[in-house]
Amino acid sequence: MSTLNPAADAGTRAPGRRWTPERREALFGFFFISPWIIGFLVFTLGPMITSLVFGFYRTDLLQIWEVVGFKWFRAVFTDVLVRKAMFNTAYYAFIMVPLSTTLALLIAVLLNQNIKGQSFWRTVYYLPSVVAGAAVAILFKWLYQPDIGLLNSILNPILFRLSNFLSLETPLVAPRWVFSQEWAMPSVIIMALWGAGGAMLIFLAGLRGIPTALYEAAKIDGAGPVRQFFSITIPLLTPTILFNVVLNIIASWQVFTQVLIMTQGGPNNATLTMVLHLYNTGFSQFRFGYASAQAWALFLAILVFVLFAIRTSSSWVQYER
Protein backbone atom coordinates (compact mmCIF):
# COMPACT_ATOMS: atom_id res chain seq x y z
CA MET A 1 0.00 0.00 0.00
CA SER A 2 1.52 3.32 -1.10
CA THR A 3 2.10 6.14 1.31
CA LEU A 4 -0.15 9.18 1.38
CA ASN A 5 2.86 11.53 1.16
CA PRO A 6 3.73 12.05 -2.53
CA ALA A 7 7.00 13.82 -1.74
CA ALA A 8 8.24 10.97 0.43
CA ASP A 9 7.16 8.44 -2.19
CA ALA A 10 9.05 10.38 -4.88
CA GLY A 11 12.12 10.58 -2.71
CA THR A 12 12.24 6.82 -2.26
CA ARG A 13 12.06 6.29 -6.03
CA ALA A 14 14.61 8.96 -6.96
CA PRO A 15 17.74 6.82 -6.46
CA GLY A 16 16.33 4.12 -8.72
CA ARG A 17 15.66 6.60 -11.52
CA ARG A 18 19.15 8.08 -11.13
CA TRP A 19 20.84 4.82 -12.20
CA THR A 20 19.00 3.98 -15.41
CA PRO A 21 20.75 1.68 -17.91
CA GLU A 22 21.43 4.65 -20.20
CA ARG A 23 23.10 6.65 -17.45
CA ARG A 24 25.06 3.63 -16.29
CA GLU A 25 26.27 3.05 -19.84
CA ALA A 26 27.28 6.71 -20.17
CA LEU A 27 29.15 6.52 -16.86
CA PHE A 28 31.11 3.49 -18.04
CA GLY A 29 31.82 5.25 -21.33
CA PHE A 30 33.28 8.30 -19.58
CA PHE A 31 35.26 5.99 -17.29
CA PHE A 32 36.92 4.19 -20.20
CA ILE A 33 37.76 7.38 -22.11
CA SER A 34 38.92 9.19 -18.96
CA PRO A 35 42.65 8.56 -19.74
CA TRP A 36 42.24 10.45 -23.02
CA ILE A 37 40.18 13.21 -21.38
CA ILE A 38 42.78 13.66 -18.63
CA GLY A 39 45.61 13.63 -21.18
CA PHE A 40 43.83 16.20 -23.34
CA LEU A 41 43.17 18.52 -20.41
CA VAL A 42 46.69 18.21 -18.98
CA PHE A 43 48.84 18.01 -22.11
CA THR A 44 46.80 19.90 -24.76
CA LEU A 45 44.15 22.27 -23.47
CA GLY A 46 46.12 23.21 -20.35
CA PRO A 47 49.30 24.21 -22.23
CA MET A 48 47.23 26.11 -24.81
CA ILE A 49 45.55 28.23 -22.14
CA THR A 50 48.88 28.68 -20.35
CA SER A 51 50.61 29.87 -23.52
CA LEU A 52 47.77 32.32 -24.15
CA VAL A 53 48.28 33.77 -20.67
CA PHE A 54 52.07 33.91 -21.18
CA GLY A 55 51.48 35.93 -24.35
CA PHE A 56 50.46 38.91 -22.20
CA TYR A 57 53.69 38.85 -20.15
CA ARG A 58 57.38 39.53 -20.59
CA THR A 59 58.70 36.57 -18.70
CA ASP A 60 61.56 34.11 -18.44
CA LEU A 61 59.37 31.84 -16.23
CA LEU A 62 61.74 32.38 -13.28
CA GLN A 63 62.08 35.97 -12.08
CA ILE A 64 60.65 38.31 -14.71
CA TRP A 65 56.87 38.65 -14.82
CA GLU A 66 55.89 41.94 -16.45
CA VAL A 67 52.45 42.55 -17.97
CA VAL A 68 52.83 43.90 -21.52
CA GLY A 69 49.26 43.53 -22.80
CA PHE A 70 49.02 42.90 -26.54
CA LYS A 71 52.60 43.97 -27.25
CA TRP A 72 53.83 40.53 -28.30
CA PHE A 73 50.78 39.81 -30.45
CA ARG A 74 51.31 43.11 -32.31
CA ALA A 75 55.03 42.41 -32.66
CA VAL A 76 54.29 39.16 -34.48
CA PHE A 77 52.96 41.15 -37.46
CA THR A 78 55.99 43.45 -37.68
CA ASP A 79 58.85 41.03 -36.90
CA VAL A 80 60.95 40.43 -40.04
CA LEU A 81 62.08 37.00 -38.83
CA VAL A 82 58.49 35.93 -38.15
CA ARG A 83 57.50 36.91 -41.69
CA LYS A 84 60.51 35.02 -43.06
CA ALA A 85 59.64 31.95 -40.98
CA MET A 86 55.99 32.12 -42.08
CA PHE A 87 57.03 32.37 -45.74
CA ASN A 88 59.43 29.42 -45.43
CA THR A 89 56.82 27.30 -43.66
CA ALA A 90 54.15 28.15 -46.23
CA TYR A 91 56.61 27.35 -49.05
CA TYR A 92 57.35 23.99 -47.45
CA ALA A 93 53.67 23.21 -46.86
CA PHE A 94 52.36 24.21 -50.30
CA ILE A 95 54.90 22.00 -52.06
CA MET A 96 55.20 19.13 -49.61
CA VAL A 97 51.44 18.50 -49.08
CA PRO A 98 50.50 17.82 -52.75
CA LEU A 99 53.75 15.95 -53.43
CA SER A 100 53.46 13.72 -50.36
CA THR A 101 49.75 13.04 -50.93
CA THR A 102 50.26 12.18 -54.59
CA LEU A 103 53.26 9.95 -53.90
CA ALA A 104 51.44 8.09 -51.11
CA LEU A 105 48.39 7.58 -53.37
CA LEU A 106 50.45 6.22 -56.27
CA ILE A 107 52.35 3.81 -54.00
CA ALA A 108 49.08 2.64 -52.43
CA VAL A 109 47.51 1.98 -55.84
CA LEU A 110 50.56 -0.01 -56.94
CA LEU A 111 50.64 -2.04 -53.72
CA ASN A 112 46.91 -2.73 -53.97
CA GLN A 113 47.50 -4.92 -57.04
CA ASN A 114 47.73 -8.68 -56.80
CA ILE A 115 51.51 -8.91 -56.92
CA LYS A 116 53.88 -11.47 -55.49
CA GLY A 117 55.17 -10.54 -52.04
CA GLN A 118 52.47 -7.91 -51.54
CA SER A 119 52.75 -7.93 -47.73
CA PHE A 120 56.54 -7.65 -47.92
CA TRP A 121 56.47 -4.59 -50.18
CA ARG A 122 53.81 -2.92 -48.07
CA THR A 123 56.01 -3.37 -45.01
CA VAL A 124 59.06 -2.05 -46.86
CA TYR A 125 57.28 1.15 -47.92
CA TYR A 126 55.68 1.69 -44.53
CA LEU A 127 58.75 1.17 -42.33
CA PRO A 128 60.46 4.52 -43.13
CA SER A 129 57.48 6.40 -41.68
CA VAL A 130 58.04 4.86 -38.23
CA VAL A 131 61.77 5.64 -38.08
CA ALA A 132 62.58 8.46 -35.66
CA GLY A 133 62.74 11.87 -37.31
CA ALA A 134 66.11 12.65 -35.74
CA ALA A 135 67.67 9.48 -37.18
CA VAL A 136 66.31 10.25 -40.65
CA ALA A 137 67.63 13.83 -40.46
CA ILE A 138 71.12 12.64 -39.51
CA LEU A 139 71.08 10.08 -42.33
CA PHE A 140 70.03 12.62 -44.96
CA LYS A 141 72.52 15.19 -43.71
CA TRP A 142 75.24 12.66 -44.53
CA LEU A 143 73.64 11.86 -47.90
CA TYR A 144 73.52 15.59 -48.70
CA GLN A 145 77.21 16.23 -47.92
CA PRO A 146 78.57 18.09 -50.99
CA ASP A 147 81.99 16.40 -51.07
CA ILE A 148 81.63 12.98 -49.45
CA GLY A 149 77.87 12.40 -49.52
CA LEU A 150 76.41 9.46 -51.39
CA LEU A 151 74.17 11.58 -53.65
CA ASN A 152 76.94 13.81 -55.01
CA SER A 153 79.31 10.86 -55.26
CA ILE A 154 76.85 9.42 -57.78
CA LEU A 155 75.76 12.65 -59.45
CA ASN A 156 79.14 14.35 -60.01
CA PRO A 157 80.62 11.66 -62.32
CA ILE A 158 77.36 11.55 -64.31
CA LEU A 159 77.25 15.34 -64.66
CA PHE A 160 80.96 15.44 -65.59
CA ARG A 161 80.44 12.97 -68.46
CA LEU A 162 77.32 14.84 -69.55
CA SER A 163 79.26 18.12 -69.60
CA ASN A 164 81.95 16.55 -71.79
CA PHE A 165 79.34 15.06 -74.09
CA LEU A 166 77.63 18.45 -74.51
CA SER A 167 81.01 20.27 -74.73
CA LEU A 168 80.02 22.74 -72.04
CA GLU A 169 82.54 25.40 -71.10
CA THR A 170 81.36 25.34 -67.47
CA PRO A 171 81.00 21.75 -66.24
CA LEU A 172 77.80 20.80 -64.50
CA VAL A 173 78.14 20.10 -60.79
CA ALA A 174 75.76 18.58 -58.26
CA PRO A 175 73.98 20.99 -55.90
CA ARG A 176 75.22 21.59 -52.39
CA TRP A 177 71.80 20.60 -51.06
CA VAL A 178 71.17 21.81 -47.48
CA PHE A 179 74.49 23.68 -47.52
CA SER A 180 73.29 26.17 -50.15
CA GLN A 181 70.60 28.78 -49.74
CA GLU A 182 68.86 27.89 -53.01
CA TRP A 183 68.65 24.13 -52.43
CA ALA A 184 68.19 24.01 -48.65
CA MET A 185 64.38 24.03 -48.53
CA PRO A 186 63.91 21.75 -51.58
CA SER A 187 66.30 19.31 -49.88
CA VAL A 188 64.17 19.31 -46.73
CA ILE A 189 61.05 18.70 -48.84
CA ILE A 190 62.69 15.77 -50.65
CA MET A 191 63.64 14.26 -47.30
CA ALA A 192 60.05 14.67 -46.03
CA LEU A 193 58.81 12.40 -48.83
CA TRP A 194 60.69 9.60 -47.07
CA GLY A 195 57.77 9.31 -44.63
CA ALA A 196 54.96 8.92 -47.17
CA GLY A 197 54.29 5.41 -45.89
CA GLY A 198 51.90 6.58 -43.19
CA ALA A 199 49.55 8.22 -45.67
CA MET A 200 50.04 5.24 -48.00
CA LEU A 201 48.62 2.92 -45.33
CA ILE A 202 45.51 5.09 -44.99
CA PHE A 203 45.07 5.10 -48.76
CA LEU A 204 45.35 1.31 -48.80
CA ALA A 205 42.51 1.10 -46.28
CA GLY A 206 40.43 3.40 -48.48
CA LEU A 207 41.17 1.35 -51.59
CA ARG A 208 40.07 -1.83 -49.84
CA GLY A 209 36.71 -0.18 -49.21
CA ILE A 210 35.94 0.35 -52.91
CA PRO A 211 33.61 -2.42 -54.19
CA THR A 212 35.28 -4.65 -56.75
CA ALA A 213 31.96 -4.93 -58.59
CA LEU A 214 32.47 -1.38 -59.88
CA TYR A 215 35.77 -2.31 -61.53
CA GLU A 216 34.23 -5.48 -63.02
CA ALA A 217 31.37 -3.45 -64.49
CA ALA A 218 33.84 -0.93 -65.88
CA LYS A 219 35.83 -3.70 -67.56
CA ILE A 220 32.67 -5.02 -69.19
CA ASP A 221 31.98 -1.51 -70.52
CA GLY A 222 35.49 -1.41 -72.00
CA ALA A 223 37.14 0.97 -69.53
CA GLY A 224 40.90 0.55 -69.23
CA PRO A 225 43.03 0.88 -66.08
CA VAL A 226 43.57 4.64 -66.54
CA ARG A 227 39.86 5.32 -67.05
CA GLN A 228 39.02 3.15 -64.02
CA PHE A 229 41.52 5.07 -61.93
CA PHE A 230 40.10 8.50 -62.75
CA SER A 231 36.42 7.48 -62.91
CA ILE A 232 36.18 5.06 -59.99
CA THR A 233 39.27 5.09 -57.75
CA ILE A 234 39.78 8.84 -57.41
CA PRO A 235 36.09 9.84 -56.89
CA LEU A 236 35.47 7.14 -54.27
CA LEU A 237 38.79 7.88 -52.58
CA THR A 238 38.21 11.63 -52.20
CA PRO A 239 37.18 11.41 -48.49
CA THR A 240 40.45 9.60 -47.77
CA ILE A 241 42.37 12.16 -49.83
CA LEU A 242 40.81 14.98 -47.81
CA PHE A 243 41.72 13.22 -44.55
CA ASN A 244 45.36 12.84 -45.62
CA VAL A 245 45.53 16.41 -46.92
CA VAL A 246 44.32 17.78 -43.58
CA LEU A 247 46.84 15.65 -41.66
CA ASN A 248 49.64 16.73 -44.00
CA ILE A 249 48.71 20.41 -43.65
CA ILE A 250 48.90 20.18 -39.86
CA ALA A 251 52.18 18.25 -39.94
CA SER A 252 53.87 20.41 -42.59
CA TRP A 253 53.18 23.65 -40.73
CA GLN A 254 54.83 22.14 -37.65
CA VAL A 255 58.05 20.98 -39.34
CA PHE A 256 60.84 21.24 -36.78
CA THR A 257 63.10 18.23 -36.20
CA GLN A 258 64.51 18.08 -39.72
CA VAL A 259 65.55 21.72 -39.94
CA LEU A 260 66.84 21.79 -36.36
CA ILE A 261 69.21 18.89 -36.92
CA MET A 262 70.18 19.46 -40.55
CA THR A 263 70.40 23.25 -40.94
CA GLN A 264 69.46 25.02 -37.67
CA GLY A 265 67.39 27.30 -39.92
CA GLY A 266 70.22 28.20 -42.26
CA PRO A 267 71.89 28.99 -44.49
CA ASN A 268 70.89 32.64 -44.16
CA ASN A 269 67.51 31.67 -42.62
CA ALA A 270 66.56 29.78 -45.79
CA THR A 271 65.02 26.95 -43.73
CA LEU A 272 63.89 28.93 -40.70
CA THR A 273 60.38 27.63 -39.94
CA MET A 274 57.83 28.94 -37.47
CA VAL A 275 58.27 26.17 -34.91
CA LEU A 276 62.06 26.49 -35.06
CA HIS A 277 61.82 30.26 -34.70
CA LEU A 278 59.51 30.17 -31.69
CA TYR A 279 61.71 27.44 -30.20
CA ASN A 280 64.74 29.72 -30.54
CA THR A 281 62.78 32.64 -29.12
CA GLY A 282 61.64 30.69 -26.08
CA PHE A 283 64.46 28.31 -25.24
CA SER A 284 67.49 30.18 -26.59
CA GLN A 285 66.51 33.78 -25.82
CA PHE A 286 64.20 32.94 -22.87
CA ARG A 287 61.46 35.22 -24.23
CA PHE A 288 58.64 32.86 -23.42
CA GLY A 289 55.93 35.49 -23.69
CA TYR A 290 56.87 36.38 -27.27
CA ALA A 291 57.30 32.70 -28.14
CA SER A 292 53.77 32.02 -26.88
CA ALA A 293 52.39 34.81 -29.09
CA GLN A 294 54.21 33.28 -32.08
CA ALA A 295 52.74 29.88 -31.23
CA TRP A 296 49.23 31.32 -31.34
CA ALA A 297 49.96 32.98 -34.68
CA LEU A 298 51.05 29.58 -36.00
CA PHE A 299 47.92 27.96 -34.56
CA LEU A 300 45.69 30.49 -36.34
CA ALA A 301 47.55 29.96 -39.62
CA ILE A 302 47.05 26.18 -39.40
CA LEU A 303 43.40 26.67 -38.45
CA VAL A 304 42.77 28.93 -41.46
CA PHE A 305 44.27 26.50 -43.96
CA VAL A 306 42.57 23.46 -42.46
CA LEU A 307 39.19 25.22 -42.47
CA PHE A 308 39.81 26.32 -46.06
CA ALA A 309 40.53 22.72 -47.10
CA ILE A 310 37.40 21.44 -45.35
CA ARG A 311 35.09 24.22 -46.58
CA THR A 312 36.21 23.83 -50.21
CA SER A 313 35.99 20.02 -50.05
CA SER A 314 32.24 20.08 -50.77
CA SER A 315 33.03 20.79 -54.43
CA TRP A 316 35.25 17.75 -54.98
CA VAL A 317 34.75 15.22 -52.17
CA GLN A 318 32.12 12.57 -52.90
CA TYR A 319 30.59 10.78 -49.93
CA GLU A 320 28.63 7.58 -50.28
CA ARG A 321 24.88 7.98 -49.96
HELIX and SHEET records of a PDB file:
HELIX    1   1 PRO A    6  ARG A   18  1                                  13    
HELIX    2   2 PRO A   21  PHE A   40  1                                  20    
HELIX    3   3 LEU A   41  LEU A   45  3                                   5    
HELIX    4   4 GLY A   46  PHE A   54  1                                   9    
HELIX    5   5 LYS A   71  VAL A   76  1                                   6    
HELIX    6   6 VAL A   80  LEU A  111  1                                  32    
HELIX    7   7 GLN A  118  TYR A  126  1                                   9    
HELIX    8   8 LEU A  127  VAL A  130  5                                   4    
HELIX    9   9 GLY A  133  LEU A  143  1                                  11    
HELIX   10  10 LEU A  150  LEU A  166  1                                  17    
HELIX   11  11 TRP A  177  PHE A  179  5                                   3    
HELIX   12  12 ALA A  184  ALA A  192  1                                   9    
HELIX   13  13 LEU A  193  GLY A  195  5                                   3    
HELIX   14  14 GLY A  197  ARG A  208  1                                  12    
HELIX   15  15 THR A  212  ILE A  220  1                                   9    
HELIX   16  16 PRO A  225  GLN A  228  1                                   4    
HELIX   17  17 PHE A  229  THR A  233  3                                   5    
HELIX   18  18 ILE A  234  SER A  252  1                                  19    
HELIX   19  19 THR A  257  MET A  262  1                                   6    
HELIX   20  20 MET A  274  TYR A  279  1                                   6    
HELIX   21  21 ASN A  280  SER A  284  3                                   5    
HELIX   22  22 PHE A  288  THR A  312  1                                  25    
HELIX   23  23 SER A  313  SER A  315  5                                   3    
SHEET    1   A 2 TYR A  57  THR A  59  0                                        
SHEET    2   A 2 TRP A  65  VAL A  67 -1                                        
END                                                                             
